Amino acid sequence: MALISALITELRVDLADESSTRWTDASLLSMFKKAIRRANRIVQRNGIQFAKKHSTFTTVANQTYVVLSTSITDFDVLITMARSDTHQQIRICDDREWETIETADALAVAYIDYAGDKIHFYDKDSAAITINVHYYPTVDPSAYTTASSTPWSGRLDDVLMEYVGFRMKNIDEMDVSIDQQLMQDMEQQILQAYAPNAATINDTRGWL
């Protein structure tokens, strides 16, 4: 993990801009923010392990919802959710399925209402239950400064820096096809390095 300022200093050597006469720190920081946002969706889309987090929250007895932002403050994308007492996985419904459920066990089915900031459960439990959650956390670089550290414990520092470098070298050309190639190259570098560590899920059907 490095400060963005350190990556900018290193990048300027590659850009032949050690004296900071061509690119301002603000311009390079803006590109690093874009690179981080794009990298975040790549690691989420491909299930890269280091981007995942585990947390817990506790339901309220006899209440069919919890407030999302207070239950998991950095929640972005759900991977899986399960009761800690029975280890039963909680099935997550989409809008259509949620509106047509007729019956379900307590805390067995849930619906994530992002706009309403709630996790709704189809039926409540009479006790407060701890829920285990695996998820992708929010990675929002909008407030980053050059004094901010890069996310993911620095695992993608070189990939981010190379992407930004190519973007700055190409920025005068305004060639969209080059940006598309850079995105593909960025994704390939991340996957080649970290996809082998991704979990493999086997769909077992039980006894036949």
Secondary structure, DSSP 8 states (H G I E B T S, - for coil): --BHHHHHHHHHHHTT-TTSSSS-HHHHHHHHHHHHHHHHHHHHHTT-GGG-EEEEEE--TT-SEEEHHHHSTTEEEEEEEEETTT--B-EE--HHHHHH-----TTSEEEEETTTTEEEESS--SS--EEEEEEEE---GGG--TTSB-SGGGTTHHHHHHHHHHHHHHTTTT-HHHHHHHHHHHHHHHHHHHGGGS----------
